[in-house]
Amino acid sequence: MFHETLDSFPKDFLWGAASAAYQIEGAFDADGKGPSIWDEFTKIPGKTFEGTNGDVAIDHYHRYKEDVKLMADMGLKAYRFSVSWSRILPEGEGVVNEAGLQFYEDLVDELIKNGVEPVLTLYHWDLPLALQEKYNGWESRETIKAFKQYCELLFERLGKKVTYWVTFNEQNVFTSMGYRWESHPPNVSDTKRLFEANHIINLANAEAINLFKEMVPEGKIGPSFGYGPVYPLTSDPSDVLAAENAHDFNNAWWLDIYCKGKYPVTTFKRLKRMGIAPTVLPEDEELLKSAKPDFLGINYYHGGTVKQNKLENPTENEETNKQFSSTDPYLMQPKDEQSQSPEVPMFQSTENPSLEKTDWGWEIDPVGFRVALRQVFARYDLPLFVTENGLGALDELTKEEEIHDDYRIAYLENHISEMKKSISDGVDMIGYCAWSFTDLLSWLNGYKKRYGFVYVNRTETDEKDMKRIPKKSFYWYKELIENNGKNI
Ligand code: BG6
């Protein structure tokens, strides 16, 4: 029998775990912090599971030392976290809140003291509410100026201490959820506005990268993209073409801009015919081409499967669209009805008969992880940093205060094993951050859907003592880090 000979993980591979400010910090109005769009959105009845919000979350703001101590106990090499923009600029621009900057500097110092490499995300979805109210948020170029001020403050303060920076987290997800499915702020369903706002975010991403290169020449910066490979349901060439279309629309639409500075031509032409293409000024093209990321962050949960779209069955198509709305942002179809376009949708999402699913209906597809890493590396030739991958599951705390999350260990082990194969295939990988370090607030699913290596004792309705309890997966990951993935 043929066995693959696998390379070892690089000596300085960054084994890490991740989080995001709104999902862990709490302290939503402490020490001068201003409100973000999420502080407002989560208070709209019916938007989140059991009305949960991040006012308190898991109180990381007050307990960060305890959390970093646990990272050190685990031997974690890297910790990815995000900065809350409105903690630093309560109005989104203008007056600076020194206490906010100090909090993140203290966190970074604590990480470094404990031998953990900080990986800083500039934008993980919590836009200052003031910018939404004043400018309509990402629909205005004024917000780019505000973003530049925010970036400049952080580059100045932390540029010497933090090497790895992520610009935007999953731009594909937050724009689609926010401007199409009304399941994130700003709670809009309008594809024209979606593509205009998305273009402005592309410009903000490029500006941030160029500023970074000037101010932090030794550092590394790149966006984190929610990538999923797209499979054709069958070998029927029409299904294969549908998969190509879906890839262009869901992946290349963002990655081509980040890496080549231009939109993929097929999708752009199509959106143009539908009257929903973004407004691209000549100077935008220049800016987008000038900004080169140092690496690509990849968040991988799963891909998707599509087939040729048959117009004669529009109801089925509508059903599938609904199914992918709030719980599964990773595979979307253009919403033609809005533009009143007679165009046939480019593909139709469907079930993959070969894959099992999590309790929340997300496909479990470790081989797809290898496919994803291979595809992105081959197309864009940049080092990859896995900035998220993990399993959301119901965890049970036993009487002995233990969590036997063997299912999470199996999930992570299978994915890490495929990542190791992709390294052996030649993919250049910087590190891997599992989602997440501690349990945290799911944007839409409360505290039931847990991802952490560390259990946090609280529920949707009862904050309890928020005690941190390492799960079985904590000790498993600790050992894996110790031997640098040798036994995988
Ligand atoms: C990613 C986000 O899309 O998925 C994370 O970057 C998020 O912030 C994670 O928590 C899991 O999503 P969910 O909906 O299962 O909590």
Residues whose N, C-alpha, C, O or C-beta is under 5 A from the ligand:
A	BS01	BG6	A20 G392 S442 W443
